[in-house]
Amino acid sequence: MGKKICLLGTAPQSFRLAPFDDEEWEIWACSPGTTGAPRIDVFFELHRWEPGQPWCSPGYVQFLKDFKGDVIMSDPQAEIPNALRLPWENLTHRYGAYFFTSSLAWMLAMAIDMKPSHIKLFGVDMASATEYYDQRLGCQFFAMIAAQRGIDISVPPESDLLRPAPLYGVCETSHAWIKQTARARDLAQRSRDAQQAITEKTAEVHYLKGALDEQDWVLHSWQGGVDTQGQEFTRPPVPQEFILAEPREKRSESLAQIQPEEPPSDPDT
């Protein structure tokens, strides 16, 4: 048991702490997020091979094609020269099928079979409350198997991977659990109140938008001009200069009266 194996994830808190410069350690990595590491000796790509998908970019495909070490795949591809098949049948026969919940769980099982003196995980937290919760349990299971077999397995203090989950039922009598549960309930109620306020304010915004549109119409249709009472503006007004001062039958005479006078005749002509 002389080999030391480092398993590398992408959690930024401890990713850069991995022993890249120490040749006693073999670096095993997975995920496109680790491809920029200073050194990787073995790479795991266990997902369905789908070049062109967002996670399987042309750059990532090229990285795997050029990779000098072994590339462990569940379905080896001819275009990856160093691809090797994941021995999943042997591993599930040996360890059961319940805890292979992530690439790192498979990596841990394979590392245990190598009988190393040390296994250490860097860049691995799986602290999310979503999909990583189940994956976290798988890693914890294989960490216990490794420790049971005398392998020195650990994570740096920047990682909380090996902290156990709350003890079901028992945890509910804990002072810390009671305090944090009360805070969670308070935050949940404040969130509901805030969402209700957003709903009410959104309705108010829609109302005010309509009121502003109406007010804009009123402003440009009614205000700032000649105001009146009654129904004066129900018919169009006729400006004074358009009103003919005399009846139609006298119009020609009136027009004659405004014709320009002829210039006076020159007495010398």
Secondary structure, 3 states (H helix, E strand, C coil): CCCEEEEECCCCCCHHHCCCCCCCEEEEEECHHHCCCCCCCEEECCCCCCCCCCCCCHHHHHHHHHCCCEEEECCCCCCCCCEEECCHHHHHHHHCCCCCCCHHHHHHHHHHHCCCCEEEEECCCCCCCCCHHHHHHHHHHHHHHHHHCCCEEECCCCCCCCCCCCCCCHHHHCHHHHHHHHHHHHHHHHHHHHHHHHHHHHHHHHHHHHHHHHHHHHHHHHCCCCCCCCCHHHCCCCCHHHCCCCCHHHHHHHHHHCCCCCCCCCCCC
